[in-house]
Amino acid sequence: MHTCTWYISDNVSDVLAQVIKDMAAALRSHSRNIDLEVISAKGEGHKAVFERVKNVFARREIWHLFGKAPIWWRIVRLHSRTVHSLLERNDWAGYPSRFFTEGAKSGEAVIFPVFDPLSSYTEDGEKAVFVRDGLRVPEGDYEVADITERLLRPEALSGVYIASDTGPREAMRAGILTMRGVAVASRKSGYLDEILGPDGYFLINDDDDLPRIIRQGLAERGRRLAMSARHFLNSRRSHERCTNSIISLYRKVISQ
């Protein structure tokens, strides 16, 4: 039995924190050889976090950090092997690991995220064009819903999401939305290719493509594309693949 603590820093977005918690559930379900504790700094208050991490002086085989290292992380590194996972930055505070092969450098491990459905509803909600941060889309006879503050609510969604950029954070968000039945539209993204497949999202080559893409995304083609992307996610980012990637990384770290 290997002992492991995951620490999710307070600078980790709600989207990524949800994915990490789904990964923890996958690891617990599919591996009996890891005793896993998850500590999240966000929303618990300094006192509550301190109570949970006061055992930083106690040795665990692996401490896995997600996000920015807290001040006391240097103490952990004195007695335990450490792993660090980031989306974009490179200031490593442990064995380096990422969630995508896109952008990963030599010597950086890749662990596979999982995306579990958030909605408890089975039927599609009212169709809409979903955006974030007030992204402007062409006007039309359809609802435009800004989900900047409500991505993690449990209601069902249906329609098309217009990604605001091509980075890893948007790819994570697109993965969650895909599992809720939403088609995704984006400019070409290597990160999205890994999550949804190269043909798993509407490709925006130019802003002039948006009216056509929105029309198709709200129609049957959008529903079929969302189903295809969800199937890709379920097969390529399964609980088993996630667990195997994490165990492979930990074996490498422990053997050093």
NORBEL-V243669 format. One line per field, one symbol per residue. ss: DSSP state (H for helix, E for strand, L for the rest). psi: psi as a letter, one per 30 degrees, with the letter a starting at -180 (. if undefined). Layout:
ss: ???
psi: ???
This chain:
ss: LEEEEEEELLLLLHHHHHHHHHHHHHHHHHLLLEEEEEEELLLLHHHHHHHHHHHHHLLLLEEEEELLLLLLHHHHHHHLEEEEELLLLLLLLLEEEELLLLLLLLLLEELLLLLLLLLLLLLLLLEEEEELLLLLLLLLLLLEEELLLLLLLLLLLEEEEELLLLLHHHHHHHHHHHLLLEEEEELLLHHHHHHHLLLLLEELLLHHHHHHHHHHHLLHHHHHHHHHHHHHHHHHLLHHHHHHHHHHHHHHHHHL
psi: kkkkkkjjlffkleeeeeeeeeeeeeeefgkggkjkkkkkfkgfleeeeeefgfgffkklekkjkjakklegefeeffflkkkkkleelgikhakkklfkfkfklkfklkkklljkkfkgkflkakkljkllhgkklkkailkjkjgeggeglflklkbkkjkfagleeeeeeeeeeefggklkkllkkeeeeeeflfgglkkjflfffeeeeeeeffaeeeeeeeeeeeeeeeefhleeeeeeeeeeeeeeeef.
